[in-house]
Amino acid sequence: MQKLEFVKNLESLVIGLKSEAIVNLFEAGFRPIANNQAFQFQQINPVLFLSKSFYDQISQNADLKNILEVLGSEAIYSEGNLANLTSILRPAPSSQVAGNESAIRFFIFHKALLNTWTLSKNILLSDLLNEPFDEVLEKGVLVFQIIIEGEGLETEQYIKIFSALNDLTETLAKIFAESEHKSELILLDSGSDTNLGLKAGVETAKSLFLVFKEVWDFIVNRKFYTVNQVNKALIESLTVRAQIKEKVESRVITEEEGQTYSHIIKTRTDELIGMKVLPKELAGITNVVTNKKLISEYQDFKRLGTGDQ
């Protein structure tokens, strides 16, 4: 599992299992209270039921399940233990609940999960990669997912991917007058697949994502008939083509340069999708199988040379 996936999976568990709310309520109850008065520990029970509901829902997610098993979740979320907890979590002095093994194990489980997530995101990922997709893109960062069928990729394949990405990014940077912002590789994270983080000029990164999105939408919607029609329709449908046309008309670039830019954008994007490279936002962890199938179908179609048959 890649670092990025590991941190994001921990985040999903912390949010879904309500770890922060559970830890906060326990810690509030464990604070010294005057005259050893009772704390309303029953406030934890509704959160506990929501937590259990999420736990049951993720039983088919192997990655999440593996993390939970390491933390000993099976015993924590067993029906017997939860039934015992609901009888313990009632108005009581903190010493009474703190002295109960089931309650303390439940608290420690969620505290450990919360601390692991906090530690992982602070150490394993840069601040940029901890932010939501839209905010990261506004800073010129785009994360790609390279879908890998086997154990890994040959060195030559990575070189081809880097070369195509560089050509594509440099071309878009020229169009948006951001050539001074040289693209940087800020993440290369291998696991079952590979995550590749690219930082470039803001408009370059936005356009890069949009190009992939438009081409991917084209593939998903099956808007192709013959290879020639695909190439023509794709180029004409890309939003970036309007920027190229505007540059040509205002004589910032020549018509020949405009045609070259259009060709590079189309062919390099095609090559990258053919090598199973997509922005992570499009690849989507839950859609990897579907996306692999779509990419394979598109590759087969391109190899045939015509879709008339």
Secondary structure by P-SEA (a helix, b strand, c coil): ccaaaaaaaaaaaaaaaaaaaaaaaaaaaacccccccccccccaaaaaaaaaaaaaaacccaaaaaaaaaacccccccaaaaaaaaaacccccaaaaaacaaaaaaaaaaaaaaaaaaaaaaccccccccccaaaaaaabbbbbbbccccccccaaaaaaaaaaaaaaaaaaaaaaccccccccccccccccbbbbbbbccaaaaaaaaaaaaaaaaaaaacccccaaaaaaaaaaaccaaaaaaaaaaaccccaaaaaaaaaaaaaaaaaaaaacccccccccccaaaaaaaaaaaaaaaaaaccccc
